[in-house]
């Protein structure tokens, strides 16, 4: 059975950017919200301060939650995207099943579980009043954006980082989780920093921001592209590659499956997970942002964080705070 073990994650305040373009806004907590902070976690590498400036490559375009608040579950306004979903009778969610702690298939029950899966259940509960009105569609990382563009899913909740480039084709909610890119390597291997990847074979999944970052930071590394992180794990175990580099939340699930591997090195950069939505579905973006905001203030986000991450990461004070423009 999978254990819930992770290396460190530093949660930071979230930005939400104008719908008219990708601009960087300073973090700001709404109302009397407590700005998200965390205690340093042993082995977490470089923990990013909670008031650190948001780097320019982290960008998304999102909309404020509806000023009238969330509608009553089961009573979506006619003509809205949520009403169409309600009429269908289920929320179609693009997700992964190979990321322990985030989204994985329970080996005993067969159910899809994890932090991302629970976010999807919260969205379904807000629409239907029933968290189980979800149809999970399994997607590879490379398939996420295409599924949203073609409308084969309503949303993607799959460690999808919001970027300006992606925002040209799809829309994003506010950030609901923040991870750090690090390195997974065999214990005892001389790989401790990003510089140690020079001249080595590094496994990455196609269509990820982590792949782009490795190519940018270590152009001399040989990037081996795979379809899934599970494929990368097998290649690392078989010595076909020297390391894997991606979000520490994902690497932790791989490390948990093989005690001969370890997460190493300081943070190479932050990844801001957001719910992916089809372009021009502003009403659904506002709805999702309302759900995320409610989760932050009624304790649901903290409960889910404690269930999946607190045993190894320690306590945080709140969910990432969001500022909305547009």
Secondary structure, 3 states (H helix, E strand, C coil): CCCCCCCCCCCCCCCCCCCCCCCCCCCCCCCCCCCCCECCCCCCCCCCCCCCCCCCCCCCCCCCCCCCCCCCCCCCCCCCHHHHHHHHCCEEEEECCEECCCEEECCCCCCEECHHHHHHHHHHHHHHCCCCCEEEEECCHHHHHHHHHHCCCCEECCCCECCHHHHCCEEEEEEEEEEEEEEEEECCCCCCCHHHHCCCEEEEECCCHHHHHHHHHCCCCEEEEECCHHHHHHHHHCCCCCEEEEEHHHHHHHHHCCCCEEEECCCCCEEEEEEEEECCCHHHHHHHHHHHHHHHHHCHHHHHHHHHHHHHHCCECCCCCCCCCC
